[in-house]
Amino acid sequence: MLKITEDFLINNYKISDRALEIYRQALSDIEKDLQLYDDVREFNQLKVLKAFQEERISDSHFTNTTGYGLDDIGRDALDRVYARIFKTEAALVRHNFVSGTHAIGAAIIGNVRPKDKILCVSGKPYDTLLGVLGLSEKKNPGSLDEYDIKTDIIDLDHEGHFKFEEIRNALRNEPSYKLIHIQRSTGYASRKSFLVSQIEEVIKVIREVRKDILIFVDNCYGEFIETIEPSEVGADLMAGSLMKNIGGGVAPGGGYIVGKAEYVKQAENRFTVPGVGGEYGATYGLMRSLFQGLFFAPHVSIEAVKTAVFTARVMEIAGFKVFPAAKDKRTDIIQAIEFNDPKKLVNFCSGIQAGSPIDSFAVCEPWAMPGYDCDIVMAAGAFISGSTIELSADGPIRPPYIAYMQGGLNFEHGKIGVLIGLSRTLEE
């Protein structure tokens, strides 16, 4: 770090000498590791570029439809670009999805019927999906449970691995299972995220017993972190959020669903209504942002990964438990830090907020956020409200008080935000 930069940090952000020491050591420790991610970025950037070229994208696709949005060539072309990137038969990409959970919910609900059962093989799903499935303590009107669609969960083993034999036995003994749910990212669990190779392994185990079952993957936070996606190793259906990796920090919101055409069509009918599906839906001048965000996404996603690797090493040196570790291979942009102290958790998130370009003056306080069963503290000083490809951190106020940090549109900002968070945590 340049001396002038250090002086600026000390004078303007009250960064401690100890925090700067850790900062320097962490950068030195991870220098070679960061270079490996540049190769992934380059491959995925070429993959996206080729998809744009094959679909002959032009400025005529930056459409501005209103009303029903029939025959929106930009919207339809974006679907085809996504399908090419993920090597799937079809895609549904819409700004109208309000969150990743909305896209995931449409994908799942559209493909199950009363008396069907869902099997979650990667443990308890992320908190906001529990309300969709009918598994939360608070009953949510319209959940799948009310439609007699039940969900079973197979927990991971103590090392965070799939329980293959338990999965085999469950599928053999319960013919009502219609859909398998796999969550790639950790969510609010204390485990590592799954590599695509691990997802491929469990898909092979599932196919040994049931070739007909629909395998769904929640791909949130995972796009463009490896050179392949779960849809390339046997997943039938997949969904994610444009406010995370694949929106590139440019898309103002939305989500996507990709997979086999028959399953995407069923999801379309749930997203709108049967008989309308994906044929309707005005885009209101947003197509340029959705295309441009996708084009930036491979670069921005790796910037976020570099920030996560740096964070892991910084917090390891500071004496905190982290997962994944700095040297672990990454499959998503999330970095978890275990504080075992609610004050430290809040202080770290407050530091991330203070280092944000937007709302840096805001105070982080835990609150009862919709969709969660406990108070959540959240640092989210983002250009796009709620965007987690931008530098952010959040965590539930419950033991062991883990912060889940993600994002960073560029590594330079990511480093500074984390350094402020570190310094505030060390002060506490």
N, C-alpha and C positions, 0 to 999 in steps of 0.2 A: 504494500500500500504506500502511495506517495505520502511524504511528510505533510504536505499541504492538506491532503485528505484527512489524515489523522487529526491534525489540528482543528480542522473544521468540525469533525465529529465530537471531539472533546469540548470545544467551545459552544457548539450549538445543541448537542444532544446529551451532554454530561456523561459520555461513555467512560467507564472506569478503566484504569490501567490493566486490571486483571482481565476484563472483557476484551481489550485490545490484544493482550498476550494470547488469549485463547483463539481469537480471530486469526492472528498470524499463523499460529501453529496449525489450525484446522485447514487453512488454505494450502499450506505446504503439504499436509498429509494427503489431501485428496486431489492434488494437481493432475496426476496421471489418470486417476479414475474418471475425472470429468471429460478427458479427451475421448474415452470410449463411447460416450453418449453422442458425441458429434457424428460418429459413423451412423448411428441409428437415425439421427435427425436427417442426414443427407439422403439415406435410402427412402425414408418416408416422404421427404419433400419431393423426390423424384416420382414416387408413386402417386402423390396427389397431382403433381404437374401433368403426368401422363393421363390421368383420368379427365382432367380439364380438357386436354388436347383431343382425346378420343371422343369426347362429347361435343367438340367444336363450340366451346363456350365463347360467347361474344357479348358485347354490351347490350345486344338486343334481349339478352336473358336477365338483365337487371330491371325486371318488370315492376309495374306499379298498378296492380289490379285492385278493384274494390268490389263490394257486393258479394256475389257468389264466387267470384274468382274463377269462373269456368275457363278452361283452355289457357291457363297461366303457363306459358312456355318456360319461364324461368324456374318456377316451382317444380315443374315436372323434370326439367334438366338437372336440377340440384339433386332430386331423388336418384336419378341415374348415375350421377357422379359418385354419390355415397355408395350405391350398389357396386360400382366398379372398385372403389377403394377397399371395401370390405369383402369383395369377391362373393357377393350374394345375388340372388335372383331379383330382389326388389328392395326398396327403401321407402320410408315415409319420414320426411324431414319437415318440421313445421315450427314456426315461431310461436304458435298458439299453445304448445306444451308449456305449462307454467313451471315445470321443474323436471328433474330426472325421474323422480317418483311418479309423476304424471305419465311420462312416456313408458316407464316400466309397468305401471298399473294398466295402461291401455293395452300393452302387449300381452300381459298375463290374462286380464279379464276377458279380452276378446277371444281367447283361445281355450277357455274352460267353460263347462256347462254344469248345471245342477247334478249332483251325485259324483262328479269328478273329484279327484283329490290331487293336491300339489305336494311335492316332496322337496324340501329345502335340504340339500346335501352339504352345504358349506356353513352349517350352523344357523343361528338366529339371524334373520335378515336385518338390515338397517332399520332404525327406529321408525321412520316415516312410512315404511312399507307394511309395518305391523297393522296399522289401521286399515289398510287396503285388504289385507288377508283376514282381518278379524281376530288378530292375536294380541292386540293391545289391551291393557287393563280397562281403559275407557272404551265403551262400545261406540262404534262409529256407524251410523245408519248407512246402509248400502254396501257394507263390507261383504266380501265373498262368503263369509261364514253365514250371513243371513240368507244366502241363496243355496245353502246346503253344499257349499264347496269347501271342503275341509283342507287344512294344511298340517302336515307332519314335518318335524325337524330332526335331522340327524346331526348331532354336534360333531365338531372336529375332535381329534384326539388331543392329548395334553401337549403335543408338539405342534399343533395347528395343521395337521394333515387330514385328508379325507379318510373316513373309515370305510374302506372298500368292501369288506365282508358284510358289514351292517347294511350298506347300500344294496348289495346283491340280494341279501335276504329280504329286505323290505320290498324290493321290486318283484321278487318271486312270490311273495305271500300276499301282495295286495294288487290285484289287477285293476283297481279303480284309479291308480295313479295315471294322470294324463300329462302332467307337466313337471319337469325337473327344474328347480331354481338353483342357480349358482351365482354367488356374489363374488366378483373378482377382487374388489377392494375390501379393505378391512372394516369400513364403516366405523362404528364406535366399539368394536371388539378389540381385545388385546391379542392380536395375531398379525402375522405378515400377510400381505396380499398375495394372491395366487399368480404365479407365472403362467403364461399361456401353455407351456409344456405340462404343467400340473393339471390345468383344465383339460388338456388333451387326454391325459392319463385317465382322469375320472370319466370322461366321455366314453372312452373305450370300454371301461368296466361296465358302464350303464348299457352300452350297446350289446355287450355279451348276453345280457338278460332280456332287454327290451329294445328291439330295433324300431318299434313304432312310436315310442314315447317322444314328446316334444321336449327338447333340451333348450332352456332359456338361460342366457347369461346377462347379468347386470354388469355392463361394461363401464360404468361411471368411473372417471379418473384414470382410465387405462389406455385411452386411445393414443397411438403413436409413441408409446414408451418402449415397445418392442417392435421388431420388424414384421411380425405377424399378429393377427387378431384372432380371438376365439372363434369367429365365424369361419376361419380358414382351417380349423382343426375339428370340425364336427358340430358346432353349435347351430341349432336350427333357427334361432331367433335371438336378437340382441338389442339392447336399448341403452341410451345414454343422454346426457344433457349438453346443450350448446353453451351453457354457462360454465362448463368445465373445459377440458382439453380441446375438444374439437371445434369449439366456437372461436378459438384463437384470441380471446379477449376483445373481439370486435362484434360478434353476434350479440344483439341486445337481449336475447333470451331464446328459449325454445328447446326442442329435444329431437331425437331421431330414433327410429326403429328400423332395423335391417334384418334380412333373413330370407327364408324360403317364401315364394310368392303367396302361397295359400295362407301362411301364418301372418304375413304382413297385411294381407287383405282383411283377415279377421280383426286385426288390430285397428285398421282404418275404420271398420264399421263400429268399433267401440269409441274411437277418437271422435268421430262425427255421429252418424247413425247408419244403420243398415240401409242399403240402397243408394247411399250417397258416398260413403267411404272417403277416399282421398281425391275424388274428382272435384270437390268444392273446396274453397278456402282462399280468400283474397290475401295478397301479400303486402299491400299497403306501402310499397316502396322499400321494403327491407331486403330484397334479394341481393343487392350489391354487398351489403354487410354480411349476409350469410355465406356468399361465395368467398368474399375476401377473408373472413374469419377462418373458413376452412383452409384456404391457401396458406395463411400464417400459422395454422395450428401445429404442424410438425416442429417448427422453430420454437414457438412459444412453449409448447409442452416440454421440450428438453430444457429450456431455461428454468422452468418450474422444477424439473428433476434435479438440476444442478443446485438449485436453492435448497431442495430437500436433503441432498447428500451433504451439503455444507452444514445445514442445521443439525443433522445427525452427528457429525463429527464435533461440532462446537459443543453440543450438549453432552456428548460422551466425555469430552475433556473436562467439562464442568461437573461431572459426577452423576449425571442423570441417566436413567435407563431409557433407551430409545429402541423403537422398532419401526422399520428395519434399521439394522446397523449401517454405519457409513459405508462399509465394504460389501454389503449385500447387493445382489443384483436387483434392480428395480423393475417393477411391473406397473406402477402407478405413481402419482405425484404426491401422495400423502406421506407425511412424516409424523409419527406419534412420539410424544415425550411424556414420560410418567413422572409426575411431581410428588405424589403422595401428600399433597398439601393444597387445599383450595386457594390459599392466598398466592402461592407461587404460580398456580395455574392462571389465576386472574391477572397477576402482574405480567406474566409472559404475554398473554393476549393483549394487555394494555400497551405493552411495548410495540407489538406488531401494529396496533392501531395508531400509535403515535408516529410510527414510521411510514404511514400511508400518505399518498398524495391527496386523498379525499377524506374529509372528516377526521383529520389527524388530531383535532382538538377534543374529539368525543371521548367520553369516559366509558370504559367497558364494565358493564354490570350484569351479573347473571339475571335471567328472566325466564318466564314460562313461555317458551317458544312453541307455537302450534305444531303438533305432530310428535312431541317428545314427552316422556313420562317424568322428567325432572327439569330443573332449571338448567339453562344453557348459557355459557358465556361465549361471546362471539366478537372477534375483531374482523371487520369487513369494510375497510376504507377503500372501496372500489369504484371505478368509473361505471361499471354495470352492477346495479344493486344485487347483492347475493352471489356475485361471480366468484367462483372458487378456483379459477385459473389465474385470477389476480391474487396477490399475496394476502392470505387470510389465515386465521387460526380460530378454532373453537373447541369446546369440550363440555361434556356434561358435568354438573357439580355433584359428583358421586365418586366414591373411592374406586380406583386409586388416583383419581384426579389427573386424567390424561388430556393433554392438549393435542389436537389433530391439526397440524399446519399443512397448508397446501398452497400451490400457486407461486406466482412471481412472473410478471410479463417479461421481465429481463433480470438477469442474474445480479446486475449491479444494484438494483433496488432491493432484490431479495436479500442480499448480504447485509445491507444496511438495516433493513427492517428487523432481521433476526438479531443483529448485533444490539439494537436498542432493547429488544425483548430480553436478550441474555443479560444485559447490564442491569435492567430492572429486577430480574429474578435474583441475580447475585446480591443486589442491595438488600432484598428481603431476607 
